[in-house]
Amino acid sequence: MVLHKPDRPVTELPAVRDLAPQVDQLLLVSNGDEEFAANGLRGVRRIAFAANRGTAAAWNAALGCARDSNCRYLYILDQDSVPAANAVVAAKQKLEREGLAAVVQPARRDILGLDPFPWNTVASGSLLDVEAVEAVGRFDESLFVDEVDHELLSRVLAAGHRVGSLPAATIGHQTGSPRRVRLLGRQAVVSGHSVERRRLQGYSAGVLVRRYASCNPSTAARLLLRHLLTAAKDAGTGQRSGASALVGGLSSGLLTVRPPAAAAVEPCPYCAGPLVGRYAAVPDWRFGAGPPADVYWCPDCGALAAGREPDPGEAAGWYAEYYTHAAEPPASRIWSRLWPTPARRTEIEAQRRYLSEPGAGGRFLEVGTGSGERLVEFAAAGWDVVGQDVDPKAGHLARSEGIPVHHCPVADIAGREAPFDLIGLNHVLEHTRRPAELVEACAGLLRPGGRICVISPNAKGLGRKLFGRWWFGLEQPRHLAIPSLDSLARLQPRLELDVEYASTSAANAAVLLGGSLARLADTTLPAGPLRRGGSFLSHLIGQAIGRAAVLVDRRLGEEVVWVVRRPGG
């Protein structure tokens, strides 16, 4: 039985009480609670994951325990299901009588004939032959929770085994929070699933649509159409956020090139939610830093994050020849006098000032200062400036002007510097696996009324949706935690800071979208004029697309811009 934030003590769950007498061994797998209590239960085995790794990972752990205990069958049950007194024996009798590899609960009625698999049922209440499931490769953890059983059983059938369903349900189970509504003059049932669950459902479907598109296009088409109709039903019955989440998850799954065999062990660094997908990023051709790392997707807040924390020595090697060691090259081309446009130039200048008012002053700290060029600009504008960068090569331009640059973690600056009026992090947050700790350390250096300005690639921007693995913002393996506005909103409660500004920007869409277009051309097109001379054209197209995107939806900009202020002052 898989547990995830049960609404009552484990010993009081009807599923536990009614299942224990029916099995030789009861195994409880807790997703995201290492200290869950099972007091009063005897002869019960327990496994606990520190993070929610999904039902697939939990079932795989159970398969391992069943194999090690020489158990022939695995009966899986959700914490909110209630098994009948004969639930296990009925499934076992059918499986052995008919020579099946798996027995599932009765299928729900498929009115439109769109179910891509030979069943439409929940995984709860299924009985599996351990040897048969192990032989086909176990559960696919990249799907996390939805379609996991369907995908496994399709492999069981393909291997020559048989799957059967019980003639009548032997468990009580409610999917989501269903309610009946009228849609187009007819009765319909909506599931009432949460927005996060809808994203996961869409993601799993998108992964499978991509996987089956070439080998089984009929299954892929039916699966896609079924989920699009579900999204339409949600939208038509007032659940527009759920419909949007379902479509968003579907697009993320379709863009995932090679999902990992397992979900990430580490949780999302922004919201502690699950990390489930993988972007097989193309190598960064601007400056080599080794092969791309696994980039996972968080369905809860939309962040993209590495599934591991790199060794400090390994991470240091990524920046040995980093481009920020040098000053930005001057704009010397003829077309640069006409482009960027005045509006875009104004937006770029505002971001270079970290949204401070022209003529403002005070104490300024730039975290991840790079060459130190911006520190020099702030000092010339009358600010009292300090830099920070863990890279020992960084800040040389600032140091040459007598500006102090600390080569230590931000937390170590506390007590060594007076409080700051403004702290800027420009494309820095995504380079750390612990963004919450970094922003919290910055918050401790603010004076009352002081502000933190974060600028970062947008994990929910149009570029990620359009280009997937070619998106310039992935920058692998250096980018460890790429946020969205939702991700940053999850940080705000623990910081005790007020949000002053939270939006996205198309100011640097020419670089991020144009760079993505150039990367796509560089890796897919033969050598020719487009690859040799397309830099300006790709940047121009990228800027036009990015500007149009934020006019349609302000959340689709290529960068998030997030400003928080310490109360008082």
Secondary structure, 3 states (H helix, E strand, C coil): CEECCCCCCHHHCHHHHHHHHHCCCEEEEEECCCCCCCCCCCCEEEEEECCCCHHHHHHHHHHHHHHHCCCCEEEECECCCEECCCHHHHHHHHHHHHCCCEEECCCCCCCCCCCCCCCCCCCCCEEEEHHHHHHCCCCCHHHCCCCHHHHHHHHHHHCCCCEEECCCCCEECCCCCCEEEEECCEEEEECCCCHHHHHHHHHHHHHHHHHHCCCCHHHHHHHHHHHHHHHHHHHHCCCHHHHHHHHHHHHHHHHCCCCCCCCCCCCCCCCCCCCCCCECCCCCCCCCCCCCCCEEECCCCCCEEECCCCCHHHHHHCCCCCHHHCCCCCCCCHHHHCCCCHHHHHHHHHHHCCCCCCCCCCEEEEECCCCCHHHHHHHHCCCEEEEECCCCCCCHHHHHCCCCEECCCHHHHECCECCEEEEEEECCHHHCCCHHHHHHHHHCCEEEEEEEEEEEECCCCHHHHHHHHHCHHHCCCCCCEECCHHHHHHHHHHHCCEEEEEEEECCCHHHHHHHHHHHHHHHHCCCCHHHHHCHHHHHHHHHHHHHHHHHHCHHHCCEEEEEEECCCC
